[in-house]
Amino acid sequence: MNEKIAFLPAFIQSYFIAAGVLLGGAMIGALGAFLSGEQPLTAMYRFAGDLRIWAVVAAIGGTFDTFYMVERGFFFGETRDIVRQFLLILSAMGGAQTGVTIITWLTQEHISS
């Protein structure tokens, strides 16, 4: 079931999956905060920070395949796999950061009065 896909589509998907997980999780969490009587925008901002690492994990697949590829790169000299996994993780981190930035813009929580 785990088929190989080309690097560029995986790179782009990694970015958007991380951004989508973060944006969707923060917005749905804010809806739950609203329904429970809390401040939704403050909760959304807090959830965005808390979900950052989970968005990256979801984007890279959430399995040990990434660690296996890095191990194979170190022990068998396949540096191409190490670079590929590093770039996929970097893409996911960029997507998560984009999601946090969008949530920060929406909530304006970073502006103090």
N, C-alpha and C positions, 0 to 999 in steps of 0.2 A: 504494500500500500504506500510505502514511503518512496516515491519515485523521485529521481533527480530532476531538478529544474535548472534552467540556465541561470547564471549568476545575476545578470541585470534584472530580470523579473523578480528574483528572490530579494534583491537589494531594495527594489521599489516597494514590493509587498511588505517587507520588514518595516519600512518607514511608516507606511499607512496603517498597518495592523497596530503598531504601537500607538500611533496618534488616535486611532479609532477606539482602542481599548481605554485609553486615558480619558478621552472626551466623553465616550458613552458611559463609562463607569462613574465619572464625576457628575454628569448630568442626572443619571438615574439615582445616584446617591443623594443628590440635592432634592430630587422629588420625594424620596423617602424622608429626608430631613424636614421638608415642608409638611408632609402628612403627619409627622410626629410633633409638630409645633416648634421646631428649631428654625434658625435663620438659614435659608437655603443657599444664599450666595457665600456665606462664610463656610458652610459645610462643603460646598462645591470646591472652594479654594483649598480647604484642608484635604479633601479626598484626592484632589489632583496631585498634591505632594505625596500622599500615601500610596497612590497607585503607580507611581513612576516606575519602580523596579518591577512590578508585576506586568506592566505593559511591555517592558523589554523582554521579560521571560516569555510572555505569550507570543511575541513577535518572532523570537528565535526558535520557537517550537515547543519550549517547555520540557524537552526531553534531554537525555544525556548524549544525544548525537553530536552536539556542539563540543562537549568535552572529549568525546571519542575522536573527533576530527582533529582537535588540538593535540591530543595524545599521539595520534598517528603522525602528525606533523613533526612533533618533537622527536619521537623515537624512531621513526622510519625515514626522516629527512624530507618529508613532503611539505615544504614551506608554503606551497601554494594553498594548501588547506588551512594553514594558520592564518594567512593573510585574508583568505575568503571569509573565514569565521569572524575575524576581527572587524572586517568591513561590514558584515551583516549586523554585528552587535552595535557598531558605531551608527549604522543607519537606524536601528531600532531606538537607540538613545536619542538620536536627532528627532525622530517622530514623537517620542515621549516628551522631549523638551518643547517641541512645537505645540503639543497638546497643553502642556502647563502654561505656555505663553498665551495661548488663546483663552484658556480659563482665567488667567490673570487679567487679560484685557476685558473679558466679559464681567468679571466680578469687581474689578477695581479695588481689590483688597490691599494691594501694595501701596495705595495712596493713603497717607495718614493725614488727619485733619489737624 
